[in-house]
Amino acid sequence: MRDLFLLDPGIVFLNHGSFGACPAEVLAAQRRWQDEMERNPVAFLGRRSAALLRQAREALAGFVGARADDLVFVPNATTAVDIVARSLPLQPGDEVLATDHEYGACDAAWQRACAARGATLRRVTLPLPFERTRFVDRVLALAGPRTRLIFASHVTSTTALVFPVAELCAAARERGLLTLVDGAHAPGQVELDLEAVGADFYAANLHKWVCAPKGAGFLHARAAHHEMLHATVTSWGYAGETGGHSGFDAYLGTTTLERRLQWQGTRDPTPWLAVPAALAFHRRHLGPALRSHAHTRAVALMRRVAARSRLAAIGADDDFALMVPLPVATDDPDALRRRLFERHAIEVPVTSHGGRNFVRVSVAGYTTDAELAALERALEEERLGA
């Protein structure tokens, strides 16, 4: 499968989780859309793009278990989180509750939104090793009368843990609390049914495990919350709400999410239009059987390294999907990352959480056993995991 991607054959690429990797056939589909756009940019962007994006959203809706009207394309999950953070009507004294495993950029978005309104971002410490059965209780134990929203990852970035977000969202709804799930790493890595997850808002990337082009993400919002959301860029959709008209139907849309969030000035929509091609590739090559096999290989690697290093894994096998954190003993995670790349040609992140360090390995559809063995040898040579 490696030949279906454009990855450098001289690199052991074990960092699919950061930015993904796009198959050649999906990039070709995007380029066809770009060529078509450039033949008549006015017709394509001003008159055709709304219908084309609708078709792409309908394809996405079937893949993630949602209604197309509850989805809007965004460049990435961080943008989606920022939209919700800026839109939530926080008041002085209100709280947003988040776990201490959240992605730094999204954490910063909530810090900024809370500070601007006199609210507080409160963090729930989830100790390691992770205890799945205590997750919901630990989070809700810190929810108080001024808590307005709970923010949690579906798959964490630093520790690669899969949180039981459906259970969290159900329990939060019983208490009248809104939920935003950061699903940046989830689509394509875990089976996703947004209706079953039940989050009020769900932010996600498609350029990672779905293997869409860079710049393809989405925001899902329950219908009751559409009017709450506002774009970070004010454009023609807002003029349409007050009777203004640009002359281009594509600028306005037919739903609140389309009017406010879809058109934010001129930009290239082709990463989104190529999403159906990415979904087709994913279904053909990266289905449940392959993902199950990749998961088995990933956790087996984690167990082997943990046993040799005598550093315990931070969760059970079922707490992970296609990314696993290999526990390592190092005083300088960034230096280790550089050595793995410069000495061993291995592209892999080294992360830190709670005073522990991890080599976070992605086992993608194209990852070979030889590449995983190369990492094990490199760790032994670096006197890590030995």
Beta strands, then each sheet from edge to edge (+ up, - down):
strand 1: 12-13
strand 2: 71-74
strand 3: 95-99
strand 4: 120-124
strand 5: 147-153
strand 6: 178-183
strand 7: 201-205
strand 8: 217-221
strand 9: 323-328
strand 10: 346-347
strand 11: 350-353
strand 12: 356-362
sheet 1: 1+ 10+
sheet 2: 2+ 8- 7+ 6+ 5+ 3+ 4+
sheet 3: 9+ 12- 11+
end
